[in-house]
């Protein structure tokens, strides 16, 4: 796995999540008329983006929301349906699966990962920090009241026929997300959250009338918003969803407006990791780190402070209308906006969107 995020790669994806007048029935078929309100995402691409191969099979998703839940519908083409894990909180990615990632406050820390396979087996966990920063995964976390259902178009684990694929629906209650979101739950119209989706696909051979993973061949990773490296745990490279209503349609939403600052600070983060490997210390200035102050329009005043074992960096982001705000990152990749770090308030409704 590469430890480098290139400066200003393809922009993360954006999606406008429409408010629904009534909740969909969670059947795995998404045949409720309410789903007509939701556009499809772009088809998933290889995790490497333009540098990766085209996915073998199509994957796409839809989302809706109301005062109770965030709703998800996913369509996955697959001519050879296969799933083996049936125990909740198994490592579902060892099968072909679908995965959802949510970082509501976009700070790279304390985010949700949810996985499901074609048997309907789920794994929900929290990540305290990305694996690159030590994790750990909190597998005891449960999405209380969450619902999901899978619909299989074909036969599972039968290599003697050809299948169409599988689909899923899920409902994630805001009440279950509130404790880690540090954002209003349900969101305010116009709020946006960091999010990504992934599909793991293993190559298999037919062995003694059944499927077996092809030895020595890694899995394929097909994702909604490619991070550019084989690592889904790059929250700063995830896409963004905006919560729309008829009165607040999020017209022209193109993603997190702070992305230019996040890109620059992400480059500092990976450069500091490389500096530590090379020198056993962190750089305490932009000059010592060895790259220009900023090659990104609208970003200026890049600064670094370091001690023997810790560091912080900040930059100023120009906003539409001429104002600006400061963005920051530290050694464990936590991002925050403002002139000083504030410990997150445990009362989500007290946190401004």
Secondary structure as the mmCIF struct_conf table of DSSP 4:
data_model
#
loop_
_struct_conf.conf_type_id
_struct_conf.id
_struct_conf.beg_label_comp_id
_struct_conf.beg_label_asym_id
_struct_conf.beg_label_seq_id
_struct_conf.end_label_comp_id
_struct_conf.end_label_asym_id
_struct_conf.end_label_seq_id
TURN_TY1_P TURN_TY1_P1 UNK A 7 UNK A 8
BEND BEND1 UNK A 10 UNK A 10
HELX_LH_PP_P HELX_LH_PP_P1 UNK A 11 UNK A 13
STRN STRN1 UNK A 14 UNK A 19
HELX_LH_PP_P HELX_LH_PP_P2 UNK A 20 UNK A 20
BEND BEND2 UNK A 21 UNK A 22
HELX_LH_PP_P HELX_LH_PP_P3 UNK A 23 UNK A 25
BEND BEND3 UNK A 27 UNK A 29
BEND BEND4 UNK A 32 UNK A 32
HELX_RH_3T_P HELX_RH_3T_P1 UNK A 33 UNK A 37
BEND BEND5 UNK A 38 UNK A 38
HELX_LH_PP_P HELX_LH_PP_P4 UNK A 39 UNK A 44
STRN STRN2 UNK A 45 UNK A 46
TURN_TY1_P TURN_TY1_P2 UNK A 47 UNK A 48
HELX_RH_3T_P HELX_RH_3T_P2 UNK A 49 UNK A 51
BEND BEND6 UNK A 52 UNK A 52
HELX_LH_PP_P HELX_LH_PP_P5 UNK A 53 UNK A 55
BEND BEND7 UNK A 56 UNK A 57
STRN STRN3 UNK A 59 UNK A 65
BEND BEND8 UNK A 67 UNK A 68
STRN STRN4 UNK A 69 UNK A 77
BEND BEND9 UNK A 79 UNK A 80
BEND BEND10 UNK A 87 UNK A 87
TURN_TY1_P TURN_TY1_P3 UNK A 88 UNK A 89
BEND BEND11 UNK A 90 UNK A 90
HELX_RH_3T_P HELX_RH_3T_P3 UNK A 92 UNK A 94
BEND BEND12 UNK A 95 UNK A 96
STRN STRN5 UNK A 97 UNK A 103
TURN_TY1_P TURN_TY1_P4 UNK A 104 UNK A 105
BEND BEND13 UNK A 107 UNK A 110
STRN STRN6 UNK A 111 UNK A 117
TURN_TY1_P TURN_TY1_P5 UNK A 118 UNK A 119
STRN STRN7 UNK A 122 UNK A 127
BEND BEND14 UNK A 128 UNK A 129
HELX_RH_3T_P HELX_RH_3T_P4 UNK A 131 UNK A 133
TURN_TY1_P TURN_TY1_P6 UNK A 134 UNK A 134
STRN STRN8 UNK A 137 UNK A 138
TURN_TY1_P TURN_TY1_P7 UNK A 139 UNK A 140
TURN_TY1_P TURN_TY1_P8 UNK A 144 UNK A 145
STRN STRN9 UNK A 147 UNK A 153
BEND BEND15 UNK A 154 UNK A 154
TURN_TY1_P TURN_TY1_P9 UNK A 156 UNK A 157
TURN_TY1_P TURN_TY1_P10 UNK A 159 UNK A 160
BEND BEND16 UNK A 161 UNK A 161
STRN STRN10 UNK A 165 UNK A 173
HELX_RH_AL_P HELX_RH_AL_P1 UNK A 174 UNK A 181
BEND BEND17 UNK A 183 UNK A 183
BEND BEND18 UNK A 185 UNK A 186
HELX_LH_PP_P HELX_LH_PP_P6 UNK A 187 UNK A 188
TURN_TY1_P TURN_TY1_P11 UNK A 189 UNK A 190
STRN STRN11 UNK A 192 UNK A 201
STRN STRN12 UNK A 204 UNK A 207
TURN_TY1_P TURN_TY1_P12 UNK A 208 UNK A 209
STRN STRN13 UNK A 210 UNK A 213
HELX_LH_PP_P HELX_LH_PP_P7 UNK A 214 UNK A 214
TURN_TY1_P TURN_TY1_P13 UNK A 215 UNK A 216
HELX_LH_PP_P HELX_LH_PP_P8 UNK A 218 UNK A 219
STRN STRN14 UNK A 220 UNK A 223
BEND BEND19 UNK A 224 UNK A 225
BEND BEND20 UNK A 228 UNK A 230
BEND BEND21 UNK A 232 UNK A 232
HELX_RH_3T_P HELX_RH_3T_P5 UNK A 235 UNK A 237
BEND BEND22 UNK A 238 UNK A 238
STRN STRN15 UNK A 239 UNK A 244
STRN STRN16 UNK A 245 UNK A 245
TURN_TY1_P TURN_TY1_P14 UNK A 246 UNK A 247
STRN STRN17 UNK A 248 UNK A 248
TURN_TY1_P TURN_TY1_P15 UNK A 251 UNK A 252
BEND BEND23 UNK A 255 UNK A 255
TURN_TY1_P TURN_TY1_P16 UNK A 257 UNK A 258
HELX_RH_AL_P HELX_RH_AL_P2 UNK A 259 UNK A 279
BEND BEND24 UNK A 280 UNK A 281
BEND BEND25 UNK A 284 UNK A 285
HELX_RH_AL_P HELX_RH_AL_P3 UNK A 286 UNK A 289
TURN_TY1_P TURN_TY1_P17 UNK A 290 UNK A 290
BEND BEND26 UNK A 291 UNK A 291
BEND BEND27 UNK A 293 UNK A 293
BEND BEND28 UNK A 296 UNK A 296
TURN_TY1_P TURN_TY1_P18 UNK A 297 UNK A 298
STRN STRN18 UNK A 299 UNK A 306
BEND BEND29 UNK A 308 UNK A 309
STRN STRN19 UNK A 311 UNK A 318
TURN_TY1_P TURN_TY1_P19 UNK A 320 UNK A 321
BEND BEND30 UNK A 322 UNK A 322
STRN STRN20 UNK A 324 UNK A 330
TURN_TY1_P TURN_TY1_P20 UNK A 331 UNK A 332
STRN STRN21 UNK A 335 UNK A 337
BEND BEND31 UNK A 338 UNK A 340
HELX_LH_PP_P HELX_LH_PP_P9 UNK A 343 UNK A 345
BEND BEND32 UNK A 346 UNK A 346
HELX_RH_3T_P HELX_RH_3T_P6 UNK A 348 UNK A 350
BEND BEND33 UNK A 351 UNK A 351
#
